[in-house]
Amino acid sequence: MHILITDDESFIREGIKRTIESVFPNYHVHLASSAEEAVLIMSEHRIDIILTDILMPGINGLELMRISRHSQPQAKWIVISAHSEFSYAQQAMHLGARDYLLKPIGKKKLVELMESLTIEIRQERVVSKGEEALKDGLNYLREAVFQRLAAGLSMGKISLDTFIADYPEFYLILVNIEQDQRSTHLEHFIVENVLNELIDQSGQGFVVSFDRNSLLGLVTLHNHIQIEQLLEPLQGHLQKYLKVPFATRHSGPHQEIEHVAVEVNRLREEKTAQVDAPEEGSSSDHAIQVALQYIRAHFNEELSLEKVAAVVFLNPIYFSQLFKQKTGQGYKDYVICLRMEQAKVLLHNPKLKLADIAEQIGYTNVGHFTQVFRKKFMVTPTEYRMQEKILNT
């Protein structure tokens, strides 16, 4: 049994791992601090259970679920979060999560959930093991044949009758990733899963990796579906998830499977007027939204602008400008306001000392907390309590 734990906080990852290994010593537990690391692990292993945090640098946990469902359809997802907001749980369940656990995670609840999912997985394996092996073998053979076909290589004695029968009319979709020398593994993973899911919704087909920077999809559409109904959401999803420029091109419809190589060469040589990049509006809005979620979850920690900018992979200076543009507040002012509003809530609990409140909102020094509070509200925390008639009874 392979378990994947994805969380950017090491003590959470290690704590869950220790709990699982203490009860299930034979399980293989993999750890990832980001979606990028999780993708690498998923490319090498068939994962049975995935536990993922929601707020992580770059691609968050819900987005990781969304782009991974096609490559790991058998996986049981458990979402872990510091947030109890219904909207997060609702999104997680809509994407197929089996449970939603709030931090700190209770060991008893975690073990019970793992035991339940283990029984379910073992029962499914008995029923589907043979079917899955056959399906995987056929898919591999089909994709290997198509890759040779698209590359213009000799097919030898391989028959194309199955392709002709299954795809009497088809479109080709080429996605090219404009990338430098670093690995394109994550980008390939995103494109393959997003395109495969859209193909499944629109008709039948598959996606293969054509070369280091290109993926090629083949799709036969349902009768009532137009190719634009697949391409438009593809553009939207890739603009949202990819952090690098990309280009999409398509052909068709075609009936001649033997001419695939000629059409692929045409698509690769085709000059596009503009390479698609993450849209300024949607990409920046998404980055700030992720940053705001991260700030709300970690406002009681050391929270420098540089740290949050790194979470959303932006230059600190650009992030500072973008944050003020999108929120109307400077980054520092926003964090202070968030902390002070939380302080007012905590001050209504007469049993809490000022030192406790200061620590809970991210200040190690009571004097500094008092100074910031007075500057913000023109009264000290103690004076605020007196005004609100908050007495220690």
KOLKOL-273764 format. One record per atom (N, C-alpha, C): x, z, y; residue in one letter. Coordinates in steps of 0.1 Angstrom, whole numbers, plus 5000, padded with zeros to 4 digits. Atoms other than C-alpha are relative to their C-alpha. Example, Ala and Ser with C-alpha at 12.3 -4.5 7.8 and 13.67 -1.06 7.14 Angstrom:
500950004988A 512350784955A 500950005012A 499150004989S 513750714989S 499250085011S 
***
This chain:
500850004988M 500050005000M 500950005012M 499250014987H 501549895034H 499150055012H 500749944988I 500550095065I 500949975012I 499350034988L 501449985100L 499550105011L 500449924989I 501450235129I 500649955013I 499650064988T 501650085164T 499650095012T 500249914988D 502050315194D 501350015008D 498850004992D 504450325223D 500650145002D 499549864999E 504850705220E 500650034987E 499349985013S 507450785193S 499550124993S 500449885007F 506251135186F 498649984994F 501350035006I 502750995179I 500349924987I 499750085012R 504150735155R 500650084989R 499349925010E 506450975137E 499150114995E 500949895005G 503751245135G 499049944990G 500950065009I 501251005119I 500749964987I 499250045012K 503950875095K 500350124991K 499849885008R 504851235084R 498850044993R 501249965007T 501251315077T 499649914989T 500450095010I 500651005057I 501050014988I 499149995011E 503851035037E 500050134992E 500149875007S 503251395029S 498950004990S 501250015009V 499951305012V 500149884991V 499950135008F 500750945000F 501549965000F 498550034999P 504550944993P 500449864995P 499650135005N 504450604976N 499649895010N 500450104991Y 503050425006Y 501249965009Y 499050064991H 505250195027H 499450015015H 500449984987V 504850305063V 500949935010V 499250084990H 506050065091H 499650055014H 500249954986L 506450175127L 500349895010L 499850104989A 506049955158A 499750075013A 500349934986S 506350065195S 499349905009S 500650104992S 504749745208S 499349904991S 500750115007A 502549445198A 501049914995A 498950095005E 505749235196E 500650054987E 499449955012E 507249465170E 499049994988E 501150005011A 503849485151A 499949864995A 500150145004V 503749105150V 501149964990V 498950035009L 507149085134L 499850064986L 500349935012I 506149335108I 498949934992I 501150075006M 502949155101M 500449864994M 499650135005S 504748825096S 500850024987S 499249985012E 506848985068E 499250074989E 500749925009H 504249205051H 498549985001H 501550005000R 500649195040R 499650155002R 500349874996I 499349505058I 498650044995I 501349955004D 496549715043D 499250085010D 500649924990I 495849965070I 500950005013I 499350004987I 496749935107I 499450105010I 500449904990L 496650225131L 500649955014L 499450054988T 497050105167T 499550085012T 500449944988D 497050275201D 499349885009D 500550104991I 495050095229I 500949965011I 499250034988L 497250125259L 501549994996L 498550025003M 500749975252M 500549905009M 499450104991P 503149775272P 499749864995P 500350135004G 502349405272G 498649984994G 501350025007I 499549315247I 499550144996I 500549865004N 497349625242N 499449994986N 500549995014G 495849745209G 498849914997G 501250085002L 492449565213L 500449864999L 499650145000E 494149235221E 500849974987E 499350025013L 496449285191L 499149984989L 501050025010M 493449325169M 499449865001M 500750134998R 491849015184R 500949884995R 499150125004I 494948785178I 500550014986I 499549985013S 495748925144S 499049994988S 501050005010R 492448905126R 500149884990R 500050125009H 493048555112H 501250024990H 498849995008S 496548635098S 500050124990S 500149885008Q 495648975084Q 498550044998Q 501449985001P 491948945075P 499650124991P 500349895010Q 492149205047Q 500350145006Q 499549884995A 493649475070A 498850095005A 501049914994K 491549785079K 500650065012K 499449964987W 492049875115W 499450145004W 500449884994I 491950225130I 500650015014I 499650004986V 492150255168V 500250155004V 499749874995I 493850565183I 500150005015I 499950004986S 493550655219S 499850145006S 500249884993A 493650925245A 498750005008A 501250024992H 490450785260H 498750024991H 501249985007S 486950895249S 498949915005S 501050094994E 485250625269E 499349914990E 500850085010F 482450455250F 500349855000F 499750144999S 483450115262S 501249964991S 498850035008Y 486850135244Y 499550004985Y 500549985013A 485150255212A 499149884996A 500950115002Q 482549985215Q 500749874997Q 499150125002Q 485149705219Q 500750004987Q 499249995012A 487149835190A 499149984988A 500950025011M 484149845167M 499549864999M 500450145000H 483049505178H 501049914994H 498950085006L 486449375167L 500250034986L 499949975014G 486049535133G 500850124997G 499449875003A 487749875137A 499250084991A 500749915009R 486850115109R 499750145006R 500249874993D 487250425131D 500750005013D 499449984987Y 488250545165Y 500450145002Y 499549875000L 490450845166L 500650045014L 499549964987L 491151045198L 501350094998L 498849925000K 494551195205K 499750145006K 499150005012P 495751445194P 499249984987P 500750035013I 494751325159I 500150124991I 500149905010G 493551585135G 500649964986G 499450045013K 495551575102K 498949994989K 501150005010K 492451655081K 499249875001K 500850124998K 490451375097K 500849874996K 499250125003L 493351125093L 500249994985L 499850015015V 493951215056V 498749964993V 501350045006E 490251185048E 499749865002E 500250154997L 490050845065L 500949924991L 499150085008M 493150725046M 499650004986M 500549995014E 491750845013E 498849914998E 501250095001S 488450665019S 500449855001S 499550145000L 490150335029L 500849964988L 499350035012T 492450355000T 499149974988T 501050035011I 489550374975I 499449865003I 500750124997E 487850084993E 501049884998E 499050115002I 491049864993I 500249984986I 499850025015R 491649924956R 498949944993R 501150065006Q 488149834947Q 499949855004Q 500050144996E 488449514968E 501049924993E 499050075007R 491649424951R 499749964986R 500450035013V 490149434917V 499149885000V 501050115000V 487449194927V 500649875005V 499550124993S 489448954949S 501449964997S 498650035001K 493048954937K 500249864995K 499850145006G 492748634916G 499549895010G 500550104991E 490648454942E 500949985012E 499150004989E 493048544970E 501349924997E 498850075004A 496048424951A 499849854999A 500350145000L 494448094944L 499849935013L 500350054986K 493248054980K 501349985007K 498750004993D 496748134993D 500849884995D 499250115005G 498347884970G 499549875004G 500650134996L 495947604979L 500349985015L 499850024985N 496347675017N 501549975002N 498650034999Y 500147675013Y 500349864997Y 499850145004L 500147344995L 499449905010L 500650094990R 497747185020R 500849995012R 499250004987E 499847295050E 501349944998E 498750065003A 503047185033A 499949855000A 500350145000V 501546845027V 499849945014V 500350044987F 500346815062F 501250005009F 498850004992Q 503646915077Q 500949874997Q 499350125003R 505346635058R 499349875005R 500750114995L 502646395068L 500249985015L 499950014985A 502846485105A 501549975004A 498650034997A 506646455104A 500449864996A 499750145004G 506446105090G 500949994987G 499150005012L 508246205057L 499249934989L 500650065012S 507546025024S 499250104993S 500949925007M 504646165005M 500249984985M 499750025014G 505946034972G 498749974992G 501250025008K 503246064945K 498950105004K 501049914996I 501246324964I 498849935005I 501250064996S 497646224967S 499450065013S 500749964988L 495846235000L 498550004999L 501550015002D 492346214985D 499350135005D 500649884996T 491646584992T 499850005015T 500150014985F 492446535029F 498949915005F 501050104996I 490346225031I 498650054998I 501349955003A 487446405015A 499650115009A 500349884992D 487646725035D 500049975015D 500050034985Y 488446575069Y 499849855002Y 500350144998P 486746235071P 500249955015P 499850034986E 486946255109E 500750135006E 499249884995F 489446485127F 500649985013F 499249994988Y 491146585159Y 501350074997Y 498749935001L 494746685163L 500250075014L 499749914988I 495646965188I 501450044999I 498649974999L 499247005198L 500250115011L 499749904990V 500347325216V 501550015001V 498549994998N 503847315231N 500350125009N 499649884992I 505447645243I 501349975007I 498850034991E 507847595272E 500850134999E 499349875003Q 510447855261Q 501549985002Q 498650004999D 514147935267D 500650034986D 499449985013Q 516548045240Q 499650124992Q 500449885008R 514848375231R 499049964990R 500950025011S 512648405201S 498649965005S 501350044997T 509248235202T 499050064990T 500849965011H 507848435173H 498750065004H 501349954996L 505248625192L 499149895005L 500850114995E 504048315210E 499449924989E 500550085012H 503748125177H 498950084994H 501149925006F 501748415163F 498750005008F 501250004992I 499348425192I 499349864999I 500650135000V 498848045193V 499349974986V 500550025013E 498348025155E 498750074997E 501249925003N 495848305153N 498849965009N 501150044991V 493848205184V 499449874997V 500550135003L 493647845175L 499349994986L 500750005013N 492747915138N 498650065002N 501349944999E 489948145149E 499049915007E 500950094993L 488547885173L 499649884991L 500350115009I 488747615146I 499050054990I 501049945009D 486847845122D 498650005006D 501349994993Q 484147885148Q 499449865003Q 500450134996S 483947515156S 499849904989S 500150105011G 484347345122G 500950054989G 499049965011Q 487047345095Q 501349935003Q 498750054997G 490747295097G 501150114998G 498949915001F 494047475100F 501149975010F 498950014990V 497247525121V 501350014992V 498749995006V 500847465111V 501050015011V 498950004990S 504147535129S 500749874998S 499450135001F 505547195137F 501550015002F 498649974998D 508847305152D 500150135008D 499749874993R 510447595172R 499050025011R 500849984988N 508247525202N 498749944999N 501350075001S 505247345189S 499250044987S 501049985011L 502147415167L 499049895000L 500950115001L 499847155154L 498750044992L 501349965006G 496147205146G 499349874996G 500950115005L 493846975126L 498650064999L 501449945001V 490047025129V 499049894999V 501350095001T 486846845118T 498950095005T 501049924993L 484146965141L 498649994993L 501450005004H 480547065131H 499349895009H 500750114994N 478046795141N 499650035015N 500549974987H 476746975172H 501150055010H 498949954992I 480247075186I 500849895006I 499150094994Q 482246885211Q 501450065001Q 498649955000I 486046905213I 500250095012I 499849914988E 485847055248E 499550144998E 500549865003Q 483947355234Q 501150084992Q 498849935007L 487147435214L 501150015010L 498850004992L 489747335240L 499950105012L 500249924988E 488247525270E 500350154997E 499649865003P 488347875253P 501450014995P 498650005004L 491747785238L 500950025013L 499249994988Q 493147735273Q 499850145006Q 500249874994G 491548055285G 500750114993G 499349905008H 492848265257H 501550005001H 498550024999L 496348125259L 500550045014L 499649964986Q 496448175297Q 500050155001Q 500149854999K 495548535291K 501150074992K 499149935009Y 497848625262Y 501449955001Y 498650044999L 500948405267L 500650035013L 499349964988K 503448515292K 501049895004K 499150114997V 505248175292V 499249875002V 500750124998P 504247825303P 499849934987P 500350075012F 502647605277F 499249875003F 500850124998A 500947265273A 499249974988A 500850045012T 498047155251T 499649855002T 500450155001R 497246795241R 499249984988R 500850035012H 494746655218H 499749854998H 500350145003S 493846335201S 498649994994S 501150025009G 490946185183G 498749965008G 500149985014P 488546155168P 500749884992P 499350105008H 490445975140H 499450014986H 500450015014Q 489545865105Q 501149974990Q 498950045009E 492945755092E 501050114999E 499149885002I 494846055078I 501449954999I 498750055002E 497745825070E 500849985014E 499450034987H 498345765108H 500350135008H 499749874992V 498846135117V 501350005006V 498749994994A 502546095122A 500149925013A 500050084988V 502045815147V 499450075012V 500749934990E 499546015166E 500750125005E 499349884996V 501646325166V 501249965009V 498950054991N 504646125181N 499449975013N 500650044987R 502345995208R 499750135008R 500349884993L 501146345217L 501350075005L 498749944996R 504746475218R 500749935011R 499450084989E 505846195241E 499149995012E 501050014989E 502746215263E 500550085011E 499749934988K 503546315298K 498850075006K 501149934994T 501246585312T 500350025014T 499949994985A 500646605349A 500550145003A 499749864996Q 501046985348Q 500150084987Q 499949915011V 502247235323V 499250135003V 500949894998D 499747515319D 500950135000D 499349874999A 500947865329A 498950105001A 501049904998P 499148195329P 499449995014P 500650014987E 496648165358E 500350115009E 499649894990E 497648355389E 499050105000E 501049904998G 494348515393G 499750094987G 500449935012S 493448605357S 501250084995S 498849935005S 497048695347S 500350135009S 499749884992S 497648925377S 498950104999S 501149905002D 494149085374D 500250074987D 499949935013H 494849155338H 501250105000H 498949915000A 498249305345A 499750135008A 500449884992I 496849535372I 499050094992I 501049925008Q 493949635349Q 500750084989Q 499249935011V 496449725321V 500750125007V 499249904993A 498549915347A 499150125004A 500949894997L 495550115359L 499550084988L 500449935012Q 494450205324Q 501250094996Q 498849935004Y 498050315317Y 500250125009Y 499849894990I 498250525349I 498950114997I 501149905003R 494850695341R 500350084988R 499749935013A 496150785306A 501250095001A 498749935000H 499550905317H 500350065014H 499849954986F 499051035353F 500750145001F 499449875000N 500251385343N 501450004995N 498650015004E 503651255332E 500849955012E 499150074990E 506651125351E 499649865001E 500750135000L 505150805363L 500649925012L 499450084989S 507550595385S 499449865000S 500450134998L 506650265398L 500749904990L 499250095009E 509450105378E 499550014985E 500449985014K 508150255345K 498749924998K 501350075002V 504550115350V 500249855002V 499750144999A 505949785362A 500549944987A 499550045013A 507849765329A 498949994989A 501150005009V 504649835310V 499349875000V 500750134999V 503149515323V 501049885002V 499050114999F 506449315323F 500149935013F 499950064987L 506649265360L 501250065008L 498949954991N 509449295386N 499450125008N 500649894993P 508949635403P 499649975015P 500450034986I 508949485438I 498749915000I 501250085001Y 506449215428Y 498850084996Y 501149915004F 504349475410F 499550085011F 500449924988S 504249695441S 499149925009S 500850084991Q 503049415462Q 498649964994Q 501250045007L 500549295436L 499050124999L 500849895001F 499249645431F 499250035013F 500749984987K 498449695468K 499049905003K 501050114998Q 496849355470Q 498750014992Q 501250005009K 494549415441K 499250135002K 500749874999T 493649785447T 499850055014T 500249954986G 493949825485G 500850125003G 499249884998Q 496350115480Q 501449984995Q 498650015005G 500050155476G 500050084987G 499949935014Y 501150265441Y 500150155001Y 499849864999K 502350605452K 498850075005K 501349944995D 499150675472D 499050014989D 501050005011Y 497050575442Y 500250114990Y 499749895010V 498850815418V 499750135006V 500249874994I 498651095443I 498550035001I 501449994999C 494951035449C 499450044987C 500549975013L 494251035412L 500350144996L 499649865003R 496151355407R 499350115008R 500749904992M 494551535436M 498550014997M 501450005004E 491051435426E 499850084987E 500049925012Q 491851575391Q 500250155003Q 499749864997A 493251885407A 498750075005A 501249944995K 489951945426K 499050044988K 500849975012V 488151925392V 500550134993V 499449885007L 490552175376L 499850135008L 500149884991L 490352415406L 498650064998L 501349945002H 486652465398H 499950094987H 499949915012N 487752645366N 500850135005N 499349894994P 488552995380P 501050074991P 499149935009K 490453095349K 501449935000K 498850075000L 493152835355L 500950045012L 499049964990K 496252945375K 500549875007K 499550114993L 497752715401L 501149934993L 498850055007A 500852675380A 499549914988A 500650085011D 498652555351D 499449875005D 500550124995I 496852305372I 501049905005I 498950084996A 500052175387A 500649934989A 499450065012E 501452115353E 499149904994E 500950095006Q 498351945340Q 499849875008Q 500150134992I 498451685368I 501349945003I 498750074999G 502151615366G 501050065010G 499049944991Y 503851855390Y 500650134993Y 499349885006T 506452105378T 500250115010T 499849904989N 506652285411N 498750035007N 501349964994V 503652475424V 500149985015V 499950024986G 504952465459G 499849865005G 500250154997H 505152085459H 498649964998H 501550035002F 501652065444F 499250055012F 500749954989T 500352285472T 500249925012T 499750084989Q 502052085498Q 499349875000Q 500650135001V 500751755486V 498450025001V 501549984999F 497151895482F 499650035014F 500349974986R 497252035517R 500049885009R 499850134993K 498451705531K 498849914998K 501150095004K 495651525513K 498650055005K 501449944997F 492651765520F 500050095011F 499949924988M 493951965550M 499750154997M 500149865004V 493552295530V 500950024988V 499249975012T 495652465503T 499050014988T 500949985012P 494352485467P 499250135001P 500749874999T 493552855473T 498950005010T 501150014990E 491652785505E 498949914995E 501150095005Y 489752505487Y 499150084991Y 500849925009R 488652755461R 499150105008R 500849914992M 487552995488M 498849935006M 501150084994Q 485552725505Q 498949974990Q 501050045011E 483852625472E 499550134993E 500449885006K 483352995464K 500250014985K 499649995014I 485152965431I 500850134998I 499449875002L 485853315420L 500450024985L 499549975013N 487753445390N 499150124995N 500949895005T 485053645372T 500450044986T 
***
